[in-house]
Structure formats: structure tokens, C-alpha cells
Amino acid sequence: MNRKIIITAAVFGILAVILGAFGAHGLKSRISAMDLDNWKTAVSYHFYHTLALLFLSTVAKYRDGLVNTAYYAFVAGILCFSGSIYLLSTRTITRLSVSFLGPVTPIGGLLFIVGWGSLLLAAIKNK
């Protein structure tokens, strides 16, 4: 197992639990139902890719460049995709001007696709 990947996954897992609980309890009455639904989507993808990182730690022993690409793509994807949705969902209470984040969300989604594609290629390449 790769220590760096496990530590990253643990930190992201902790954050996903905290942000999920915060959305369910702290934001429920403070943001619109649509924004709360978006928050839940961000938490879900955050969790999915945290679990993907944990899985990645089991194959990281191959020290393959594709595994490293998947790692960095998943990390950047969580930050861009979920991070931008967290900020966009709370803009009414934070009063932050976050309109520039609209294009960041699909970039995060593209990074998730790159991560999964890299993992696929690593599996095909490794016999």
C-alpha cells in the first residue's frame, strides 16, 4: 500500500464526513433545497473518489506512471468538482462572488474521467 495515497484518502474521508454532516445539519435551513441537493452531490462525488483513492493505494505498489496520474487526477477532481460545488452552493450565505467557479466544476468532472481512464490503462498494461 502507498502511504501517501492512504493519508490523502484519510484526510479527504474526514473532510467528506464533516462536510456531509455540516450540509445535513448546518445548512439545511440556511440554503435553498436546490443548493442543498447540489451540496449532497458534491459530498457524494467527494466520497466516491475518496474510496477510489483507497483502492488506488492497493495497486500503487506497481509504481506505475498511470497510477500516479490517476492519483493526481482524483485529488484535483475532488478539489475542482466538489470544491466548486461546495462554494457555489453556499454563495447566498457567504456572499462570495464565485461565478468564476462555474467552469471549474466540469474541469473537475473531466479530471475524474482522466483518473478512471488512467486506472483502466494501468490495469490493461499490467499483466
C-alpha positions in Angstrom: 0.0 0.0 0.0 1.1 3.5 -0.7 1.3 5.6 2.5 0.9 9.0 0.6 -2.3 7.8 -1.1 -3.8 6.4 2.1 -3.0 9.6 4.1 -4.6 11.6 1.3 -7.7 9.4 1.3 -8.0 9.6 5.1 -7.9 13.4 5.0 -10.4 13.5 2.2 -12.6 11.0 4.0 -12.6 13.0 7.2 -13.5 16.1 5.2 -16.3 14.3 3.4 -17.9 13.2 6.6 -17.5 16.7 8.2 -18.9 18.4 5.1 -21.8 15.9 4.8 -22.8 16.4 8.4 -22.4 20.2 8.0 -24.7 20.1 5.0 -27.3 17.9 6.7 -27.4 19.9 10.0 -25.8 23.3 9.5 -27.0 24.2 6.1 -30.4 22.6 5.9 -32.3 25.7 7.0 -29.9 28.2 5.5 -29.7 27.4 1.8 -32.3 26.5 -0.8 -33.4 23.0 -1.4 -31.7 23.1 -4.8 -28.4 24.3 -3.3 -28.7 21.6 -0.6 -29.2 19.0 -3.3 -26.1 20.3 -5.1 -24.2 20.1 -1.8 -25.2 16.5 -1.4 -24.0 15.8 -5.0 -20.6 17.3 -4.1 -20.4 15.2 -0.9 -21.3 12.0 -2.9 -18.6 12.5 -5.6 -16.2 13.5 -2.8 -16.8 10.2 -1.1 -16.8 8.1 -4.3 -13.4 9.4 -5.2 -12.0 9.1 -1.7 -12.9 5.4 -2.0 -11.3 5.3 -5.4 -8.1 6.7 -3.8 -8.2 3.9 -1.2 -8.5 1.3 -3.9 -5.7 3.0 -5.8 -3.4 2.6 -2.7 -3.7 -1.2 -3.2 -2.4 -1.0 -6.7 0.1 1.8 -6.2 2.8 -0.8 -5.4 3.4 -1.1 -9.1 4.7 2.5 -9.1 3.2 3.0 -12.5 3.0 6.4 -14.0 -0.6 5.8 -14.9 -1.4 5.1 -11.2 0.2 8.4 -10.3 -1.8 10.1 -13.0 -5.0 8.6 -11.5 -4.0 9.7 -8.0 -3.4 13.3 -9.1 -6.4 13.4 -11.3 -8.7 12.1 -8.5 -7.2 14.6 -6.0 -7.6 17.6 -8.4 -11.0 16.3 -9.4 -12.2 16.3 -5.8 -10.9 19.8 -5.3 -12.3 21.2 -8.5 -15.6 19.4 -8.8 -16.7 19.1 -5.2 -14.9 22.2 -4.0 -16.5 24.4 -6.6 -20.0 23.0 -5.9 -19.5 23.5 -2.1 -18.7 27.1 -2.8 -21.4 27.6 -5.3 -24.0 26.0 -3.0 -23.2 28.4 -0.2 -22.8 31.6 -2.1 -26.1 33.0 -0.7 -24.8 32.8 2.9 -21.1 33.5 2.3 -21.8 36.4 -0.1 -18.8 35.4 -2.1 -18.6 36.2 -5.8 -18.0 32.7 -7.1 -19.4 33.0 -10.6 -16.0 32.2 -12.0 -16.3 28.7 -10.5 -19.0 27.6 -13.0 -16.4 26.4 -15.5 -14.3 24.8 -12.7 -16.9 22.1 -12.0 -16.8 20.4 -15.4 -13.0 20.6 -15.3 -13.2 18.6 -12.1 -15.5 16.1 -13.8 -13.0 15.8 -16.7 -10.3 15.1 -14.1 -12.4 12.3 -12.6 -12.7 10.8 -16.1 -8.9 11.1 -16.6 -8.4 9.3 -13.3 -10.6 6.4 -14.2 -9.2 6.2 -17.7 -5.6 6.1 -16.2 -6.7 3.4 -13.8 -8.2 1.4 -16.7 -5.0 1.8 -18.8 -2.8 0.8 -15.8 -4.9 -2.4 -15.4 -4.7 -3.2 -19.1 -1.0 -2.5 -19.2 -0.1 -4.6 -16.2 -0.3 -8.3 -17.0 
